[in-house]
Amino acid sequence: MVVIAFRVLLVLLVGIALYAGLRSQPFPEPVPHFDWMLHCGVFLAMSALCTLGFSRPWQLLGIVLLLAFGAGIELWQGWALPARTASLADMSADTVGVLLGWVIGWRLKRFLVAAGYCTSAGARR
């Protein structure tokens, strides 16, 4: 049950990221570099949920897909959305978020396994 919740949250977060990334107008920035914080935070959360919701081979595939997802959104913004631009800084923030999320998810998963909430493969005991 815990793993299903992680997977559902991951799908919801991917949908939200897709909606936000493909909007014709970017969100306003209340503070400088707010978009970098959003990129890093959203990709951190998606990566952690991927790590928590899947076994190791699927985690690695998920990490690669998240990196491609971030790059794809940026390229689409630069190519198809006139009011948006592709940004190497945003792609870098996505990458940092994915890597941090993988580490945090891995550590959290070790804790959940030790506490008996899930097995190392991700399935509920």
For each residue, the residues with C-beta under 8 A, 3 or more apart:
1: 4 5 124
2: 5 6 112 117 118 124
3: 6 7 52 53 54 118 122 123 124
4: 1 7 8
5: 1 2 8 9
6: 2 3 9 10 49 52 53
7: 3 4 10 11 49 53 54
8: 4 5 11 12
9: 5 6 12 13 49
10: 6 7 13 14 46 49 50 53
11: 7 8 14 15
12: 8 9 15 16
13: 9 10 16 17 42 45 46 49
14: 10 11 17 18 46 69
15: 11 12 18 19
16: 12 13 19 20 42
17: 13 14 20 21 42 43 46 69 73
18: 14 15 21 22 73
19: 15 16 22 23
20: 16 17 23 27 38 42
21: 17 18 73 76 77
22: 18 19 73 76 77 81
23: 19 20 26 27 81
24: 81 82 83 84
25: 83 84
26: 23 35 83 84
27: 20 23 35 38
28:
29: 32 33 34 35
30: 34
31: 34
32: 29
33: 29 36 37
34: 29 30 31 37 38
35: 26 27 29 38 39 90 93
36: 33 39 40 89 90 93
37: 33 34 40 41 93
38: 20 27 34 35 41 42
39: 35 36 42 43 70 90 93 94 97
40: 36 37 43 44 93 94 96 97 100
41: 37 38 44 45 97
42: 13 16 17 20 38 39 45 46 97
43: 17 39 40 46 47 66 70 93 94 95 96 97 98 101
44: 40 41 47 48 97 98 100 101 104
45: 13 41 42 48 49 97 101
46: 10 13 14 17 42 43 49 50 66 97 98 101
47: 43 44 50 51 62 63 66 97 98 99 100 101 102 105
48: 44 45 51 52 101 102 104 105 108
49: 6 7 9 10 13 45 46 52 53 101 105
50: 10 46 47 53 54 58 59 62 63 66 101 102 105
51: 47 48 54 59 62 101 102 105 106 108 109
52: 3 6 48 49 105 108 109 112 122
53: 3 6 7 10 49 50 122
54: 3 7 50 51 58 59 62 122
55: 58 59 120 121 122
56: 59 60
57: 60 61
58: 50 54 55 61 62
59: 50 51 54 55 56 62 63 102 105
60: 56 57 63 64
61: 57 58 64 65
62: 47 50 51 54 58 59 65 66
63: 47 50 59 60 66 67 98 102
64: 60 61 67 68
65: 61 62 68 69
66: 43 46 47 50 62 63 69 70 94 98
67: 63 64 70 71 94 95 98
68: 64 65 71 72
69: 14 17 65 66 72 73
70: 39 43 66 67 73 74 90 91 94 95 98
71: 67 68 74 75 91 94
72: 68 69 75 76
73: 17 18 21 22 69 70 76 77
74: 70 71 77 78 86 87 90 91 94
75: 71 72 78 79 86
76: 21 22 72 73 79 80 81
77: 21 22 73 74 80 81 84 85 86 87
78: 74 75 81 84 85 86
79: 75 76 86
80: 76 77
81: 22 23 24 76 77 78 84
82: 24
83: 24 25 26
84: 24 25 26 77 78 81
85: 77 78
86: 74 75 77 78 79 90
87: 74 77 90 91
88: 91 92
89: 36 92 93
90: 35 36 39 70 74 86 87 93 94
91: 70 71 74 87 88 94 95
92: 88 89 95 96
93: 35 36 37 39 40 43 89 90 96 97
94: 39 40 43 66 67 70 71 74 90 91 97 98
95: 43 67 70 91 92 98 99
96: 40 43 92 93 99 100
97: 39 40 41 42 43 44 45 46 47 93 94 100 101
98: 43 44 46 47 63 66 67 70 94 95 101 102
99: 47 95 96 102 103
100: 40 44 47 96 97 103 104
101: 43 44 45 46 47 48 49 50 51 97 98 104 105
102: 47 48 50 51 59 63 98 99 105 106
103: 99 100 106 107
104: 44 48 100 101 107 108
105: 47 48 49 50 51 52 59 101 102 108 109
106: 51 102 103 109 110
107: 103 104 110 111
108: 48 51 52 104 105 111 112
109: 51 52 105 106 112 113 118 120 122
110: 106 107 113 114
111: 107 108 114 115
112: 2 52 108 109 115 117 118
113: 109 110 116 117 118 119 120
114: 110 111
115: 111 112
116: 113 125
117: 2 112 113 124 125
118: 2 3 109 112 113 122 123 124 125
119: 113 122 123 124 125
120: 55 109 113
121: 55
122: 3 52 53 54 55 109 118 119
123: 3 118 119
124: 1 2 3 117 118 119
125: 116 117 118 119
